[in-house]
Amino acid sequence: MARFFVSSRMAELFWERKKVVELLHLNGHTPLFFEREPWIDSPDDAKKAMDDMLRRCDALVQLHYLTAGMPQEVLGDRTPIWYEFEQFRSHGNGPCILLYREPYGGAIVDPTLAAITRKVSAYPRVEKIAVKENQDWTGDFVEALARTGLEQDSLLDRERFVVRYSGRDYIGLLEAVSRILFRMFQMNIDYLSYAAVAKVGALCMTCSTPGELAGRGLMSKMGEALDVELRKLSESQNGPSGSVECMCDSGAGMFSVAPLGTACETSECFLEVRHADLPGQVHAICSIIKDLQINIDEAHLHPAEPGFPGLRTLRLWLSKKCDRPEPARHPGADPRCVMALAVDERLRSLIGVRSVGVQILSRGV
């Protein structure tokens, strides 16, 4: 199997980055990447996730254009793409694909990036692709991919787990769970079902990772990490914590029963997202919803309809359960419309997302 770490500036090469991820996925490989600059929230956690992905990847794809990014203290005052290349090289001599856009219209390349490009170009196992303005480089990239000699990812030899949660419904709960599973354990989410009634939620999620990555004690580490994240959510939103279970999917069954009371809240928006079946994809979607301070009332993930191989469909029921005022640029607007527009706008530009459908639900339904 082959896992490719995709390294580039986020905004500057957004469309190239999106296309590379799609091409890797369509050609049977697993792309590993950050959906956005991770240094704002927690630099130490971002470095740990980056180091882990680089340690486990088989190959590197670097995209260069004009700038190298800001040096980060946690990376030894190196820029992320420089650090990523050096870390990748330190773990062996796997293949690297360097795709660089040639500057045009008098654009000037940052000297730091020029130095990085020279260093990557000198790497013994590099495939270089120079891209001119408006050039279609799809064929060149697929050919370079074939020359790496790496086999396609296998979905058969995987260690599978089931994660179950019962307890309070928190804004950002699915974002937190999916973030831990992806960033700490490179897990792919294969299925999830989540529902919340009267501020009580229940989650059932299955996830998988290649067998050789599972390692001894992985299940207990997952449980500990999820439990720590759950306590953080509880403290930040002033509520009692629920309980998380992690067990192999061949484990014994279990039932639990608890009263919910009589309160019932209704969802305001229905969202359907068809996306690539990739590690981190569910987390990226849930992260955007959390950023918008929107609650996920119910969620279901399952394979896309026949005719869409390698894709998943995520269906979500959403509501705005917070006192945060709506932006002033929408005075008097229906809050449901504002929420639907914001979600649609953010998700359509997300890497790996193929289609987005948003429906405003009638009140009381």
JOSUL-V772017 format. One record per run of one state. SS is the DSSP state (H for helix, E for strand, L for the rest). FROM is the first residue (numbers start at 1). LEN is the number of residues. If there is no record, write none. Layout:
ss=SS from=FROM len=LEN
ss=SS from=FROM len=LEN
This chain:
ss=L from=1 len=2
ss=E from=3 len=5
ss=L from=8 len=6
ss=H from=14 len=13
ss=L from=27 len=3
ss=E from=30 len=3
ss=L from=33 len=10
ss=H from=43 len=14
ss=L from=57 len=2
ss=E from=59 len=6
ss=L from=65 len=7
ss=E from=72 len=1
ss=H from=73 len=3
ss=L from=76 len=2
ss=E from=78 len=1
ss=L from=79 len=1
ss=H from=80 len=11
ss=L from=91 len=5
ss=E from=96 len=6
ss=L from=102 len=9
ss=H from=111 len=11
ss=L from=122 len=4
ss=E from=126 len=6
ss=L from=132 len=6
ss=H from=138 len=10
ss=L from=148 len=10
ss=E from=158 len=11
ss=L from=169 len=4
ss=H from=173 len=12
ss=L from=185 len=3
ss=E from=188 len=10
ss=L from=198 len=2
ss=E from=200 len=11
ss=H from=211 len=4
ss=L from=215 len=3
ss=H from=218 len=19
ss=L from=237 len=6
ss=E from=243 len=6
ss=L from=249 len=20
ss=E from=269 len=8
ss=L from=277 len=4
ss=H from=281 len=11
ss=L from=292 len=3
ss=E from=295 len=9
ss=L from=304 len=7
ss=E from=311 len=9
ss=L from=320 len=8
ss=H from=328 len=3
ss=L from=331 len=4
ss=H from=335 len=14
ss=L from=349 len=4
ss=E from=353 len=8
ss=L from=361 len=5
